[in-house]
Amino acid sequence: MATPFIAINPHNCIACWECIPACPKHVLGKVSLPFHKHVRIVDADACIGCNKCIRTCPRGVFTSLKR
């Protein structure tokens, strides 16, 4: 899962959901199945590369793709 600016490793996600309200463009959402919970990208085109998700995440779920 990725946008032009970030990639997500859902295996690191602990479903704290702190990244979702941190995103000013509503790029992120939840996968909330009973035994399968993690963040997901719901609108990749809206991502502006602000990296607020990266700074907010306590588990390193997000990787910057900016070079």
Backbone hydrogen bonds, N-H to C=O, Kabsch-Sander energy under -0.5 kcal/mol:
donor,donor_aa,acceptor,acceptor_aa,energy
3,T,6,I,-2.9
7,A,63,T,-2.2
8,I,1,M,-2.4
9,N,61,V,-2.4
12,N,9,N,-1.7
13,C,10,P,-0.8
20,I,17,W,-0.6
22,A,18,E,-0.8
23,C,19,C,-1.1
23,C,20,I,-0.7
26,H,23,C,-1.0
29,G,40,R,-2.8
31,V,38,H,-2.5
32,S,30,K,-0.6
33,L,36,H,-1.9
36,H,33,L,-1.4
38,H,31,V,-1.6
40,R,29,G,-2.3
42,V,27,V,-3.5
42,V,40,R,-0.5
43,D,27,V,-1.5
46,A,43,D,-1.4
47,C,44,A,-1.2
55,R,51,N,-2.1
56,T,52,K,-1.8
57,C,53,C,-2.0
63,T,7,A,-2.3
65,L,5,F,-3.5
66,K,5,F,-0.6
